[in-house]
Amino acid sequence: MAAAAVSQKPCDNSREFRQIRVSRRTGLDNTSLSAKDQAMPQSTDKIEVYLEIGLKRTFACASDWPGWSRGGRDEPSALRALCDYGARYANVLRPAQLGFEAPADPSAFSVVERLKGGATTDFGAPGEAPASDARPVDETDLRRFQALLEACWGAFDIAVQAGRGRELRKGPRGGGRELDAILEHVLGAEASYLSQLGWKPEKSEGQVPGEGLAQIRRSILEGLAASARGEIPSQGPRGGLRWTPRYFVRRSAWHVLDHAWEIEDRIL
């Protein structure tokens, strides 16, 4: 893409956020692999997917379904993983009644865009915004995004409740956060994402993570609405570009679902 990119300092101290960059066209660094890669055929009867391709890892992300994003070693494995998680994603969204139907196989996907990934991609998080995330958000979109986020939060809360008092399986090298540490991490990430949007969360003192999550979620819904309605400047006070509303929802939904599914998979 021809847009110039400038660095923006992330607000989270984990490695996951260190390589987030912004672009003057989309609000994030979306450097394409090539003009040819951008000219992907689009189909109205298929699920549109974009690929974020790093050196070691590739993410397949559903353009119109924030949070439904999975990684693999290469394009085929990422698309396969995305398909495999379709039923899980459908279970998450069922309470919101957004009309999502899981695909039977990867042939249901239409790859509409390929993005060049970076260190964030290879670390294990989708960190690039598709061109479609630059589109404005109307009131219908806003209500849909709010319902989607609330459904993802509900899935995370159910997973946390299921993990209470249970041992979480360690990784092959003995790694993996305990439940309270996951809660703290998610709380910190939500605050970081909200800052990237340009909205300050409510101040709180001495709250437990669960109470803090409820408070940050209220701020997220408020900040998302303000951003969608153009009430937040696209640039910060130092000139750095803020996240677009669509990318904010995409990143937040992915992160909370990734940890909800992590908890589910690690409960012994």
C-alpha positions as CSV (number, residue, x, y, z in Angstrom):
1,M,0.0,0.0,0.0
2,A,1.1,3.5,-0.7
3,A,0.2,4.9,2.7
4,A,3.1,6.1,4.9
5,A,3.5,4.4,8.2
6,V,4.6,6.0,11.5
7,S,5.5,4.3,14.7
8,Q,3.1,4.4,17.7
9,K,4.2,3.4,21.1
10,P,2.0,0.6,22.5
11,C,0.5,1.1,25.9
12,D,0.8,-2.6,27.0
13,N,4.1,-3.8,28.3
14,S,3.9,-7.4,26.9
15,R,5.8,-8.4,23.8
16,E,2.5,-9.0,22.1
17,F,2.0,-5.3,21.6
18,R,5.5,-4.1,20.8
19,Q,5.3,-4.2,17.0
20,I,1.9,-2.5,16.6
21,R,2.3,0.3,14.0
22,V,-0.1,2.7,12.4
23,S,-0.8,3.7,8.9
24,R,-2.3,7.0,7.6
25,R,-5.0,5.2,5.6
26,T,-6.3,2.5,8.0
27,G,-5.0,3.6,11.4
28,L,-2.5,0.7,11.4
29,D,0.4,-0.6,9.4
30,N,-1.1,-2.8,6.7
31,T,1.8,-3.2,4.3
32,S,0.6,-5.5,1.6
33,L,2.7,-8.2,0.1
34,S,2.2,-6.9,-3.4
35,A,-0.4,-5.2,-5.6
36,K,-1.1,-8.6,-7.1
37,D,-1.9,-10.1,-3.7
38,Q,-4.4,-7.3,-3.1
39,A,-6.4,-8.1,-6.2
40,M,-8.1,-11.1,-4.7
41,P,-11.5,-12.2,-6.1
42,Q,-14.4,-11.4,-3.9
43,S,-17.5,-13.6,-3.6
44,T,-20.8,-12.8,-2.0
45,D,-21.6,-16.4,-1.3
46,K,-18.4,-17.1,0.6
47,I,-16.9,-16.0,3.9
48,E,-14.4,-13.3,3.2
49,V,-11.1,-13.9,4.9
50,Y,-7.8,-11.9,5.0
51,L,-4.4,-13.4,5.7
52,E,-1.7,-11.9,7.8
53,I,1.6,-13.6,6.7
54,G,4.7,-13.4,8.9
55,L,8.0,-15.2,8.5
56,K,7.1,-18.1,10.9
57,R,3.3,-17.8,11.3
58,T,0.2,-16.9,9.3
59,F,-3.2,-15.8,10.6
60,A,-6.5,-16.3,8.8
61,C,-9.1,-13.8,10.0
62,A,-12.8,-13.5,9.0
63,S,-13.3,-9.9,7.7
64,D,-16.8,-9.5,8.9
65,W,-16.6,-11.6,12.1
66,P,-14.2,-10.0,14.7
67,G,-12.7,-12.5,17.1
68,W,-12.7,-15.4,14.6
69,S,-9.0,-15.5,13.8
70,R,-6.7,-18.4,14.0
71,G,-3.0,-19.0,13.2
72,G,-1.0,-21.7,11.6
73,R,2.5,-22.3,10.1
74,D,1.3,-21.3,6.6
75,E,-1.8,-20.3,4.7
76,P,-3.4,-23.8,4.4
77,S,-3.0,-24.6,8.1
78,A,-4.2,-21.2,9.2
79,L,-7.4,-21.5,7.0
80,R,-7.9,-25.1,8.3
81,A,-7.6,-23.8,11.9
82,L,-10.1,-21.0,11.2
83,C,-12.5,-23.5,9.9
84,D,-12.0,-25.9,12.8
85,Y,-12.8,-23.1,15.3
86,G,-16.0,-22.1,13.4
87,A,-18.3,-24.2,15.6
88,R,-16.6,-22.8,18.7
89,Y,-17.1,-19.3,17.5
90,A,-20.7,-20.1,16.7
91,N,-21.3,-21.2,20.3
92,V,-19.9,-17.9,21.5
93,L,-22.2,-15.8,19.3
94,R,-25.3,-17.9,19.8
95,P,-26.7,-15.7,22.6
96,A,-26.2,-12.6,20.5
97,Q,-28.2,-14.1,17.6
98,L,-26.1,-12.5,14.9
99,G,-26.8,-15.1,12.3
100,F,-23.3,-16.7,12.2
101,E,-23.1,-20.2,10.7
102,A,-19.9,-22.2,10.9
103,P,-18.5,-23.5,7.6
104,A,-18.2,-27.1,6.8
105,D,-14.7,-26.8,5.3
106,P,-12.1,-24.2,4.2
107,S,-13.6,-24.1,0.7
108,A,-16.2,-21.8,2.1
109,F,-13.6,-19.1,2.5
110,S,-12.7,-16.4,-0.1
111,V,-9.3,-14.8,0.6
112,V,-9.8,-11.1,-0.3
113,E,-6.6,-9.6,1.1
114,R,-3.1,-10.6,2.1
115,L,-1.1,-8.5,4.6
116,K,2.6,-8.6,5.5
117,G,2.9,-9.6,9.1
118,G,5.7,-8.7,11.5
119,A,7.1,-9.6,14.9
120,T,3.6,-9.5,16.5
121,T,2.4,-12.0,13.9
122,D,5.2,-14.4,14.6
123,F,4.9,-14.0,18.3
124,G,1.3,-15.3,18.0
125,A,-1.1,-12.4,17.7
126,P,-2.8,-10.9,14.6
127,G,-1.4,-7.3,14.6
128,E,-2.3,-5.9,11.1
129,A,-5.6,-4.2,10.0
130,P,-7.3,-5.1,6.7
131,A,-8.3,-2.3,4.4
132,S,-11.9,-2.9,5.3
133,D,-11.3,-1.7,8.9
134,A,-10.9,1.9,7.6
135,R,-14.7,1.9,6.8
136,P,-16.9,4.1,8.9
137,V,-19.2,2.5,11.5
138,D,-22.9,3.4,11.5
139,E,-25.4,2.8,14.2
140,T,-26.3,-0.6,13.0
141,D,-22.7,-1.6,12.9
142,L,-22.2,-0.2,16.3
143,R,-25.0,-2.2,17.9
144,R,-23.7,-5.3,16.2
145,F,-20.2,-4.8,17.4
146,Q,-21.4,-4.1,21.0
147,A,-23.5,-7.3,20.9
148,L,-20.5,-9.2,19.6
149,L,-18.1,-8.0,22.3
150,E,-20.6,-8.7,25.0
151,A,-21.0,-12.3,23.6
152,C,-17.2,-12.7,23.7
153,W,-17.0,-11.3,27.3
154,G,-19.7,-13.8,28.3
155,A,-17.7,-16.7,26.9
156,F,-14.7,-15.5,28.8
157,D,-16.6,-15.2,32.0
158,I,-18.0,-18.7,31.6
159,A,-14.5,-20.1,31.0
160,V,-13.2,-18.3,34.1
161,Q,-16.0,-19.7,36.2
162,A,-15.4,-23.2,35.0
163,G,-11.7,-22.8,35.8
164,R,-12.2,-21.7,39.4
165,G,-10.8,-24.2,41.8
166,R,-9.4,-26.3,39.0
167,E,-5.9,-26.9,38.0
168,L,-4.8,-25.6,34.6
169,R,-2.6,-27.8,32.4
170,K,0.9,-26.5,32.0
171,G,2.6,-26.2,28.6
172,P,5.3,-28.6,27.4
173,R,8.0,-26.6,29.2
174,G,5.9,-25.9,32.3
175,G,4.7,-22.5,31.2
176,G,1.2,-21.0,31.3
177,R,-0.4,-18.4,33.4
178,E,-2.6,-19.3,36.3
179,L,-6.3,-18.2,36.2
180,D,-5.9,-15.0,38.2
181,A,-2.9,-14.1,36.1
182,I,-4.9,-14.5,32.9
183,L,-7.6,-12.3,34.4
184,E,-5.0,-9.6,35.2
185,H,-3.5,-9.9,31.7
186,V,-6.8,-9.6,30.0
187,L,-7.7,-6.6,32.1
188,G,-4.4,-4.9,31.3
189,A,-4.8,-5.6,27.6
190,E,-8.3,-4.2,27.5
191,A,-7.0,-1.0,29.1
192,S,-4.2,-0.9,26.5
193,Y,-6.6,-1.3,23.6
194,L,-8.9,1.4,24.9
195,S,-5.9,3.7,25.1
196,Q,-5.1,2.9,21.5
197,L,-8.7,3.9,20.6
198,G,-8.2,7.2,22.4
199,W,-10.5,6.7,25.3
200,K,-9.6,6.8,29.0
201,P,-11.2,4.1,31.2
202,E,-12.8,4.9,34.5
203,K,-10.3,5.2,37.4
204,S,-10.5,2.6,40.1
205,E,-8.6,1.8,43.2
206,G,-8.1,-1.6,44.9
207,Q,-10.5,-3.6,42.8
208,V,-10.2,-7.3,42.2
209,P,-9.7,-8.3,38.5
210,G,-13.4,-9.4,38.0
211,E,-14.7,-6.0,39.2
212,G,-12.1,-4.2,37.1
213,L,-13.2,-6.1,34.0
214,A,-16.8,-5.0,34.5
215,Q,-15.7,-1.4,34.7
216,I,-13.3,-1.6,31.7
217,R,-16.1,-3.2,29.7
218,R,-18.4,-0.2,30.4
219,S,-15.6,2.1,29.2
220,I,-15.1,0.0,26.1
221,L,-18.7,0.3,25.1
222,E,-18.7,4.0,25.7
223,G,-15.4,4.6,23.9
224,L,-16.4,2.4,20.9
225,A,-19.6,4.5,20.5
226,A,-17.7,7.7,20.8
227,S,-15.1,6.6,18.2
228,A,-17.8,5.3,15.8
229,R,-19.6,8.6,16.0
230,G,-16.5,10.6,15.2
231,E,-16.2,12.1,18.7
232,I,-12.6,11.0,19.2
233,P,-9.9,12.6,16.9
234,S,-8.2,10.2,14.6
235,Q,-4.8,11.4,15.9
236,G,-3.5,11.6,19.4
237,P,-2.0,14.8,21.0
238,R,1.4,13.8,19.7
239,G,0.3,13.0,16.2
240,G,0.1,9.3,16.4
241,L,-2.9,7.7,14.7
242,R,-5.4,5.9,16.8
243,W,-7.0,2.6,16.1
244,T,-10.1,2.6,14.0
245,P,-13.3,1.3,15.7
246,R,-13.4,-1.8,13.5
247,Y,-9.9,-2.8,14.3
248,F,-10.4,-2.1,18.0
249,V,-13.3,-4.5,18.0
250,R,-11.4,-7.1,16.0
251,R,-8.4,-7.0,18.3
252,S,-10.3,-6.9,21.5
253,A,-12.6,-9.7,20.5
254,W,-9.8,-11.9,19.3
255,H,-7.8,-11.4,22.5
256,V,-10.6,-12.2,25.0
257,L,-11.7,-15.3,23.0
258,D,-8.2,-16.5,22.6
259,H,-7.8,-16.6,26.4
260,A,-11.3,-18.0,27.0
261,W,-10.5,-20.9,24.7
262,E,-7.1,-21.2,26.4
263,I,-8.7,-21.6,29.8
264,E,-11.2,-24.2,28.4
265,D,-8.4,-26.2,26.8
266,R,-6.2,-26.2,29.9
267,I,-8.7,-27.2,32.6
268,L,-7.7,-30.6,33.9
